[in-house]
Structures are given as C-alpha cells and as structure tokens.
Amino acid sequence: MTPPPRVLTIAGSDSGGGAGIQADLKAMLALGVHGMSVVAAVTAQNSVGVQGYWELPPDAVRAQLTSVLSDIGTQAVKTGMLASSVLVETVSEVLAGVDAPIVVDPVGVSKHGDPLLAPDALDTVRTALLPLATVVTPNLWEVEQLTGVKVDDEGRLREAAEAVKALGPEWVLIKGGHLPGDPVDLLFDGANEHRFTAPRHENRHTHGTGCTLASAIASYLALGEDVVGAVGRAKEYVTGAIQHGFPLGSGIGPVDHAWRYRHEAPSS
C-alpha cells in the first residue's frame, strides 16, 4: 500500500485538545496526510486559559526530530509553540538540513492572551527560524511583536507583510481576522500579493485557529499544491472549522477539525 504524504509538527501539547499538537494532528488527519509530532513544550490549559507550561529539554526535542527524520522523513514541516530561545535554536539547527517546505506559526501568546514564548526568544525567531520558512503565518499581534508594525486597518497589511518578509521567509501570510469587517489575509512573496477573503462567522469558539491554518497549509504543500494553492485551500478548510466551532468547558471552545465529516460529504 502507498503511504499518505507525511507532515511533521513541532509544537506544544494542549491538554484541552483544541490547539497545539492536538489540533495539528486532527487537521492533518482530516486533510489526508500522515501527521507526526515533536513535542517542544507541555501546557496545562483548558477553555478559559493556560494555567502553566513546561518546555522540554533541548536534547529531548532534538532526539524526537532525529528519530522521525532519520527513519520516516517528511514532506512538509509545521512549527508552532517553541517556548524558549534555546528550543528555537535547536529546532532551527535541525530544520536547516531538511529539504521540505516549512510553515512557521510564530506563536507568541495563546487565544486567551497568555504568553507562550519567552521575550528573549523573539530575536532568535527573527534571526534563526524565519529565514528557513517557506511560509510564515503571523497574526496582527505577532506582526507587532516581530517587527513593531501595528496594523489597525486593512490598508497596512502590505506594510506588515513587507516588514516580516525582510526577516527572510520566502512567503508571508498576514492574518487579518482581528480587523473589523470580513476577514482578509494577505499572502506576499516580496513582489506579488494575493488576498484571501472569507465570510465572518459570529462564533466565539475559535480556539486553535492559527495552529489549524498553519497545519492545513503544510498538509496541502505535502499533497503537492503550490504556496498560493495551499493557502487558498487551507483558508477554505479553516473557515469551515471556525463556522462549526463548538462550546467546550466554560470558556472558548475549539474549531471543529472534522467539520467536513460531520456536516457534509467527505472532501479532501
């Protein structure tokens, strides 16, 4: 039997199952690829916030990476929560030798505003990780963290994209979902821009949106799409997942990674 395309996520574990490694693997399964994982940190979190996190030792992260890459290999990589400067450095050192597209979700804070990246790690993300990225997917808060550019209207998305592109990734996807009006994301390669729009669904249960989008992009790249096609299809998938997000606990529930199977005929 022919195995499905393989995608590796390097991120934190979400005990509530809505974001992080758990969201990544759910999205990968839903889109028809084989998901593999390197756990960089463990969080205690639920629908109301992050109660704590503990990063793994660098040797443990490196060993997981070596184990997967030396035997199974991968056709795309997604990075998420890396927690500290030393873990960003460790992951970057290994990924520099990987011949596969890399999607970087530069996770800085949780959905609830809890910090997930040490302040001194930001410069390491800028200098070590982002130059390796095929696509980087910052939200507006992460753009401000990385570049100092504050986006308060759609007209500044291009400025934000140019500022992030200067840090070295091949493509930048600025997520504009927190701006007023219907969501607009801007994809930029330094010369060409592509705008992706979607209807705004008034659903507060959106935990895991960023992780899911980045994982979907990586999955579609592994399935053979180019960057523009992968982002477009990933955007469609995550929009449906947001639309069908469901309540869980007493706070913000997760997006529905299995929405296509629950609400319509299965589709890739």
Secondary structure, 3 states (H helix, E strand, C coil): CCCCCEEEEEEEEECCCCCHHHHHHHHHHHCCCEEEEEEEEEEEEECCEEEEEEECCHHHHHHHHHHHHHHCCCCCEEECCCECHHHHHHHHHHHCCCCCCEEECCCCECCCCCECECHHHHHHHHHHHHHHCCEECCEHHHHHHHHCCCCCCHHHHHHHHHHHHCCCCCEEEEECCCCCCCCEEEEECCCCEEEEECCCCCCCCCECHHHHHHHHHHHHHHCCCCHHHHHHHHHHHHHHHHHCCCCCCCCCCECCCCHHHHHCCCCC
